[in-house]
Amino acid sequence: MELDVIAICCDYYENDFETIACDYNIEFEDDIDEDEKKDIVRDYLNDNTFLVGETDNSFIYQAF
């Protein structure tokens, strides 16, 4: 098996929750706070892709 580092790097993204919500058309209700929005994005990524982890400001996930 050959290691393809470029392919691995292209399969993963790191974005903030607002960018992910915009990219994947995740809509939020008007009356929820930022923590609830992050929870919605986290749940979406867990259900639809592989969530690797998160930092204070972003999520690291496998592209799909």
Order of alpha helices (4+ residues) and beta strands (2+ residues): alpha-beta-alpha-alpha-beta-beta
